[in-house]
Amino acid sequence: SRGLQSARAEASAGADELATARETVTAQETALRRLEEALESEVEARRAAEREASEAREGVAKRDGMLSFVSKEVESVKSLFAQKEVAMEAEAERKLAARGAELAAAHEAA
């Protein structure tokens, strides 16, 4: 009878240990599932951030290209205005010289 009681006590203790072990495994599986979900969420957030960064870089490159184009156009227009100004000054000097020659000729004739 004592042997039977001892065996029952050991079986009960073993059952308790098994139940505790199952609870521990269940808790660990739950924690692992939560960690996997958190990791998946972080991976998705990183991918989204990488996409946003890539789009931002593309936007900056596009704006830089537009600014470069506008800058070149401004320089081209400045150059054209400078050439026009030189041509206008040369024309004004030519007309002034011609008028001076007319006045000198008129002064000599008088």
C-alpha positions in Angstrom: 0.0 0.0 0.0 2.9 2.3 0.8 4.5 1.5 -2.5 1.2 2.3 -4.3 0.9 5.6 -2.4 4.5 6.4 -3.3 3.9 5.6 -6.9 0.7 7.7 -6.9 2.6 10.6 -5.3 5.4 10.3 -7.9 2.8 10.1 -10.7 1.1 13.2 -9.3 4.3 15.1 -9.0 5.2 14.0 -12.6 1.9 15.2 -13.8 2.4 18.5 -12.1 5.8 18.9 -13.6 4.4 18.0 -17.0 1.6 20.5 -16.6 4.1 23.2 -15.5 6.3 22.3 -18.5 3.3 22.6 -20.9 2.4 26.0 -19.4 6.0 27.1 -19.9 6.1 25.9 -23.5 2.8 27.6 -24.2 4.0 30.8 -22.7 7.2 30.6 -24.7 5.3 29.9 -27.9 3.1 32.9 -27.2 6.2 35.1 -26.6 7.8 33.7 -29.7 4.7 34.5 -31.8 4.6 38.0 -30.4 8.3 38.5 -31.2 7.8 37.2 -34.8 4.9 39.5 -35.3 6.9 42.5 -33.9 9.8 41.5 -36.2 7.5 41.3 -39.2 6.0 44.7 -38.3 9.5 46.2 -38.1 10.6 44.7 -41.4 7.5 46.2 -43.1 8.2 49.5 -41.5 11.8 49.4 -42.7 10.7 48.5 -46.2 8.2 51.4 -46.2 10.9 53.8 -44.9 13.3 52.6 -47.6 10.6 53.2 -50.3 10.0 56.7 -48.9 13.7 57.4 -48.8 14.1 56.2 -52.4 11.1 58.3 -53.5 12.6 61.3 -51.7 16.0 60.8 -53.4 14.2 60.6 -56.8 12.4 63.8 -56.0 15.6 65.6 -55.0 17.3 64.4 -58.2 14.4 65.6 -60.3 14.4 69.0 -58.6 18.2 69.2 -59.0 17.8 68.5 -62.7 15.1 71.1 -63.0 17.2 73.7 -61.1 20.2 72.9 -63.3 18.1 73.3 -66.4 16.7 76.7 -65.2 20.1 77.8 -64.2 21.5 77.1 -67.7 18.5 78.8 -69.3 19.1 81.9 -67.0 22.8 82.0 -68.0 21.8 81.6 -71.7 19.4 84.6 -71.4 22.0 86.6 -69.5 24.5 85.9 -72.3 22.0 86.9 -75.0 21.2 90.2 -73.2 24.9 90.9 -72.8 25.5 90.3 -76.5 22.4 92.5 -77.3 23.7 95.2 -75.0 27.2 95.2 -76.7 25.5 95.3 -80.1 23.3 98.2 -79.0 26.3 100.1 -77.6 28.3 99.5 -80.8 25.3 100.8 -82.9 24.9 103.8 -80.6 28.6 104.6 -81.0 28.4 104.2 -84.8 25.4 106.5 -85.0 27.2 109.0 -82.7 30.3 108.9 -84.8 28.2 109.3 -88.0 26.4 112.3 -86.4 29.7 113.7 -85.3 31.0 113.4 -88.9 27.9 115.1 -90.3 28.2 117.9 -87.8 31.9 118.3 -88.7 31.2 118.3 -92.4 28.4 120.8 -91.9 30.8 123.0 -89.8 33.4 122.9 -92.5 30.9 123.7 -95.2 29.7 126.7 -93.3 
